[in-house]
């Protein structure tokens, strides 16, 4: 069961346990410089607005066929995914049909040989593609059909775009053994993008942006604790700003500031660490060309607002203090 509340997707599994489930939201953020230097975690600038496909009748056949939800992003805008809730879940995330953790083609079920999912109570967020141990490339929205997205670079086809998410709850008997009395850590937390190509009607997918320091934490419990007989899957479409206005009659949130302007204002960046071991990066995803690199290669000019910088104000986060945001 999936519902929308406060611009968060709520996955619930009352058939497993009344409290079973988690929340997933898509966070507006800065696009970090795409210069092959590594950067700290940028802030949350608020949730992207989410909408049910079924609530609108003026959508394309692909939307109606796949269902799910949609939200707007400007071309070359960045985002990160937040996971929260009191009940542990295993979550697989794909850009188009490319797994963002393993780089492999989408498949249901959990892989025990090569971890292809995150665990919600250990991984508070995912900012991009898992390209090496302790390093990701930021999720950046780009139009399908121009060769930028991870899906196109790996499969050679601009077929799906958007994201897919599937959630598996922890088995009820495991939860009751590990968390007597339902005592589980809860997670709480409190906004410019470059013009490259005019693609008013193009669907959007996710491409690889700048390098960011982020661990993908290992599932030390193993896949046997997850209830793979009960799952919930959703397709998330990404609209560009013109499409979003045409469909909803509303404008998307105003573009966020550039990373340079944000940094010059002395606003915080973030560093997060816990003592859980992390998994290695994907060799497939490591080979992705970034938006900045492909802009130079294919269009012979540089990405706008891509100046290198040194973060001025880095705040250290820890497991019980997960406020990653700034309010303008």
BALO-238439 format. One record per residue: x, y, z of N, C-alpha, C in turn; residue in one letter. Coordinates in steps of 0.02 Angstrom, whole numbers, plus 50000, padded with zeros to 5 digits. Example, Ala and Ser with C-alpha at 12.3 -4.5 7.8 and 13.67 -1.06 7.14 Angstrom:
// residues 2
506604971650390506154977550390506604983550390A 506424988850354506844994750357506455000250394S 
This chain:
// residues 328
500424994050000500005000050000500445006250000X 500325010749951500705016949946500235022849949X 500365027549993499975033649996500445039649996X 500185045449978500565051649981500325055850040X 500785058350079500625062650135501195067550145X 501035073950142501555078950152502125078450103X 501965076650039502465075949987502975070550003X 502765065450040503155059450052502755053450029X 503105048350002502795041949986502805037750050X 502235035250069502195030950128502045023850107X 502525019450118502445012350103502215008850167X 501645005450164501375002150224501224994850209X 501344990650260501234983450254500844980850314X 500214982750321499824980550380499734973050382X 499804969650324499744962450324500334959050357X 500894962650363501494960050398501464961950471X 501374968250484501314970950552501004977850545X 500604979950591500254986350585500734992150576X 501314991750608501794997250605502294996550548X 502244991150508502744989850456502694994950399X 503254997850381503265002550326503815007750334X 503855012150285504365017450287504125023250242X 504485028750246504325034650206504915036050159X 504745038250098505245040050048505045046850020X 505525051450018505395058049988505975060049946X 505855064749901506355067149854506515074349871X 507145075649887507355081949916507685086549864X 507445092749864507765097849823508445099549853X 508935100849810509605102149837510025105949786X 510635107449805511115110749760511405105649712X 511545107749652511955103649608512685105149623X 513055100149648513745101249666514165101849602X 514755105149606515175105749546515355098849518X 515315098349453515485092249416516185093049389X 516685092349434517375093849416517865088449437X 517595082549455517985076749478518325077749545X 518175083249580518345083749650517755080949690X 517875078749751517335076149792517095081349842X 516435081449853516125086449896515725083249952X 515605087150004515195084950060514455084950040X 514035082750086513315082250072513005089250068X 512655090850013512295097250010511655096750050X 511315102250063510735102250108510105099650075X 509595098750116508905098250091508625105250088X 508305106850032507965113250024507215112150020X 506995106550048506275105050048506105099350000X 505515096450010505285090949968505055093449899X 505175089349848504835090449785504095088849794X 503645092449760502925090949764502775084449726X 502405079949757502235073549726501495073249709X 501335069849654500645069249631500515062149606X 499915059549619499705053149591499545053949517X 499815049449476499645049349405498885048749395X 498565044649436497845043449428497415049549440X 497695054749469497305060849483497255065549423X 497595063849367497615068249309497425064349246X 497025067449203496785064149143497155066349080X 497575071449085497915074349027498635072149022X 498775065749038499455063149037499555058448977X 500185057348959500335053048902500185045748918X 500185041648867500035034548874500525031048920X 501155033048918501665029948960501505030949034X 501275036849052501095038249121500515033849142X 500005033549099499415029649116499575022249121X 500015019849077500195012749077500575010749139X 501045014949160501475013149217501195015449283X 500745020449282500465022849344500995026049389X 500865025849454501345028549502501245035849517X 501795039349526501775046449544502225050349498X 502175057049502502645061249464502815067449505X 503385070449488503585076849518504015080549468X 504105087149476504475091149428505205092149447X 505635092449396506325094649405506525098949345X 506915104149359507205107949304507775103849273X 507885105149209508445101749176509105103449212X 509485098249226510125098449262510055100249335X 509445099949362509355100749434509535094149470X 509755094649531509955088849570509445087249624X 509455081049648509015079049703509345073449742X 509085072349803509275066349840508655063249871X 508715056849888508145053049914508225052049989X 507715053550025507725052750098507305046650118X 507565042650164507205036850191507105037950266X 506505036750290506365037750361505805033150383X 505715032750448505185028650476505435024350533X 504975021450570505145017650630505265010250617X 505105007950557505135000750543505654999450488X 506144995150499506664993950448506394990750385X 506624993150328506424990350264507044989950218X 507034985150173507544984650120507244988050058X 507634992450026507364996549971507834996249911X 507544994549854507914994649790507715000849751X 508205004249722508085010349684508395009649615X 508015011149564508285010949496508145017549460X 508625019649420508535025349375508365022449307X 507745023649283507505019849226507455012649249X 507845008149219507885001249243508594999349261X 508995004249284509675002949305509725003849380X 509914998649415509964998849488510495003949508X 510305008749551510755014249570511305012049617X 511235006149647511745003549693512224998749658X 511954994149618512364988949586512544990449514X 512154994649480512264995949409511964990649364X 511664985449393511374980049353510674981949329X 510414977949281509734978849257509244977449313X 508664980949311508154980149362507944972849369X 507884970549430507594964049445507264964449513X 506744960449522506424960249587506794955249631X 506654955449696507024951349742507664954849764X 508004951849813508614954749841509204950249825X 509754953249808510354949549789510794948549849X 510934942249867511354940849926512094940849909X 512274939849845512974939649826513274946549817X 512874951049789513094957849776512534962549796X 512604965649854512054969649881511814974849831X 511164974549816510874979149767510304983249796X 510334984549861509804988149896510104991849956X 509704996249985509904999650046509424997550102X 509634998750164509224997150222509015003650256X 508365004650263508095011250281508325013850349X 508425009350398508625011750464509375012850470X 509755010950420510475012050419510685017350368X 510285018350317510445022850262509935028550260X 510075034150292509565039450294509445042850227X 509915042250180509825045550116510255042350063X 510065043450001510475041449943510475047449895X 511075049849879511145055849838511315054449765X 511485048149749511685046949680511895039749668X 512235038849613512455032249589513085030049626X 513095023749647513635020849687514235019149643X 514685024049633515225023149584515875020349614X 515975021149679516555018149712516425018049786X 516825014349823516725013849895516785020649928X 516245022749961516245029249994516135035149948X 515915033949886515845039449838515255038149791X 514845043249781514295042849732514355048449682X 513995047749626513915053349579513195055749585X 513115062149596512465065149613511935063749560X 511315062549583510745061949538510595068849507X 510605069249441510465075449405509965073949350X 509435077949345508915076849295509135079349226X 509045074949177509195076749107508675073649061X 508545076749004508035074048958508255067548926X 507775063048915507915056948879508045058448805X 508455054348775508565054948703509195058748684X 509555061248733510165065048719510805061448743X 510715055548771511285051448790511575052848858X 511265057248898511535059148963511375054149018X 510775051249018510545047449076510935040849084X 510955038449145511275032049159510955026449119X 510305026649113509935021649074510185021349002X 510255027148970510475027248900511205025248893X 511625027348939512335025548934512445018048942X 512045014848983512155007748996511765003248948X 511135005048934510725000748890510705003048818X 510915009248805510895012348738510185014048716X 509695013548762509005014948745508705019948795X 508375025348769508035030148814507315027948825X 507225022248859506565018948860506125021148918X 506385021348978505955022049037505995028949070X 506605031249085506675037449123506425036649194X 506385042249230506125042149298506495037349344X 506135035149395506415030449444505925024749456X 506185019349483505765014049511506015012449580X 505555011149625505715009449693505305003349714X 505624998549747505254992949776505484992149848X 505004991149893505134990949964504934984149992X 505374981150032505234974950067505284976150143X 504754974750181504794975950253505184970350288X 505414971850348505714966650390505174961650410X 505364955350414504884950250437504654951950507X 504004950950520503714952750585504064949350643X 504214942850635504524939150690505234941550705X 505584943850653506264946650663506214953350698X 505744957450676505644963950707505494963250781X 505044958750798504844957850868505424955450911X 505864951450881506444948950918506964954550929X 507064958650877507584963750880507354970050916X 506714971650910506474978050934505884977150981X 506004973951036505484972951087505214979651109X 504554980451107504244986651128504254992051074X 504424990051012504434994850957504915000550969X 505464999451002505965004751012506445004750953X 506325009250907506735009750847506925017050836X 507525018250812507725025050797507285027950742X 507055033950753506685037450700507135042750670X 507005044550607507425049450573507025055650558X 507285061550574506925067750560507395072850529X 507115077650493507525082750461507105088850442X 507315093150445506925099150432506615099050363X 508205135149924508305129649881508705131849825X 509105134949527509605136249481509805129749448X 509745129349401510025123849364510185126149293X 510665123149260510925125649197510485123649138X 510465128049089510105126649028510605123748978X 510465117648955510915114448908510595113748839X 509995110748837509655109448775508915110848786X 508575113748739507855114848745507495108348727X 507135105348776506775099148765506105099648800X 505665103648772505035105148807504625098848821X 504595094248774504155088448781504515082048802X 505155082348814505535076248830505405074048902X 505305067548910505295064848978505985065349008X 506015064949074506655065949109506895059449140X 507555058549140507875053149174508415055749219X 508785051349251509315053449297510005051949268X 510415057049269511095056549245511585057249304X 512215055849291512725056249343513035063149345X 513025066249404513305072849413513985072549448X 514095077449492514735078049527514845072549578X 515475071849600515665066749649515525069149720X 515235064749760515055066449829515275060849876X 515505062849935515705057949985515085055050019X 514965048650008514385045450039514475037850039X 514365034850096514405027550104513735024350087X 513755018550055513175014250048513285008550098X 512875008250150513025003950207512824996750194X 513244992250217513144985050209512574982650253X 512184977950226511654974750264511954969050305X 512104970450368512424965450411511934960050433X 511284961350428510784956350449510694950850398X 510814952450334510714947550281510004947550255X 509914944650195509264945250161508714941050193X 508904936250236508394931950266507924935650314X 508114941650336507684945350383507134949250346X 507174949550279506704953750242506144949350214X 505544952050217504954948350196504854949350121X 505164945050081505124945850008504464943349980X 504044940450022503374938450000502894944450000X 503104949750034502694955850036503124961750014X 502924964949961503304970549936502834975649905X 503094981649894502704986949861503164990649814X 502934991249751503354994049698503005000149668X 503385005249650503095011249621503555014249568X 503255016649514503625020349462503545027749477X 504105031349474504105038549487504315042149424X 503865045849393504005049649332504295056449351X 504755058849311505045065549321504845069849262X 504485075349276504285080049224504745086049222X 504865088749163505215095149162504725100649180X 504965106649190504545112049217503975113849170X 504095113549104503555115149057503005109849058X 503195103449059502705098049062502285098649126X 502625099949181502285100349245501745105849245X 501925111649217501445117149214500875115449167X 501025112149110500495110349063499995105449095X 500245100849136499815095649164499435098149226X 499785101549270499485103349335499215110549338X 499455114849293499275121949296499665125649349X 500115122149383500525125249435501245125749411X 501625130149443502325130649428502725126549479X 503265123449458503685119849506504025124749554X 504315122249608504675126749654505205130749616X 505355136649640505865140649607506535137049609X 506945137949558507595134349556508015136149617X 508405131349642508845132749699509425137149678X 509775139949727510365144049711510925139649684X 511415142649654512005138849633512405136849696X 512805131649688513225129449744513705134949765X 513955138849716514415144349731514085149649774X 513475151749756513125156849794512965154349864X 512755148149869512595145149933513215145049978X 513775142849950514395142449988514645149250010X 514595154149964514825160949981514425163950037X 513805161850045513385164350100513555161150167X 514025156350167514235153150229513745148050256X 513285145650214512785140850236513075133850239X 512765129350278513105123050294513075117650239X 513625113950236513655107450202513685102250259X 513645095850241513585090850294514045084850282X 514255081950338514655075750337514315070850384X 514235064650361513885059650401514295053250403X 514325050250462514685043950469514365039850524X 514295033350512514175028650567514645022850560X 514665018450609515185013250610514985006950573X 514435007150535514245001450494514705001050433X 514964995150415515394994750355514994996250291X 515344998650241515025000450178515204995450124X 514794995350071514924990950015515354994449963X 515644990649918516054993649866515624996549811X 515925000549769515555003549714515434998849657X 515015000849611514854996849552515344998549495X 515644993349467516084994449409515694997149350X 515064995149343514654997549288514525005049296X 514315007049356514155014149368514785018449368X 515345015549386515975019349385516135021749315X 515895018149264516035019949195515575025249166X 515085027649205514635032749179515005039349165X 514835042549110515095049349097514625054249131X 514915059049165514515063949201514195068949152X 513705072649178513375077849137513895082949113X 514345084949158514855089849138515305087249084X 515515080949090515965078049040515615077348972X 514985075048973514635074148909514455080748877X 514335085848917514195092548889514785094948847X 515375094048875515985096048838516085091548777X 516005085048787516135080248734515635080848675X 514995081548691514485081348639514275088148613X 514345093448654514095099948634514645105348633X 515235103448654515825107748649515745114248688X 515415114048745515425119648791515355117048862X 515515121348911515535119148980514865120149015X 514735116049065514135116549105514125123149143X 513555126649142513495133049178513535131949254X 513745137149289513765137149362514095130849389X 514695129549363515055123449381515735124949410X 515815130849440516465132749468516645128249527X 517275126149529517515122249586517495126549648X 517415123449706517385127249768517645123049826X 517785126449880517975123249943517435124849994X 517105119550019516555120750066516795124550127X 516415129850145516625134350199516375132050267X 515815128650269515485127250333515215120150331X 515585115450359515385108450359515165106350429X 514545104050434514275101750498514295094150500X 514525091350556514545084150565513875081650592X 513605076550558512985073450579513135066750610X 512685064250649512755057550677512065054450680X 512025048050697511415044250688510805047250722X 510885050550778510305053150814510215060650802X 510605063450757510525070450739510575070850663X 510005069950630510005069350558509635075250525X 509755081250551509455087150521509915089650466X 509715088650405510125090450348509745095350304X 509735101550325509335106250286509465113350308X 509245117950267509295125050283508675128350255X 508385132950293507775136250273507935143350251X 507725145250191507835152050167507255156450186X 
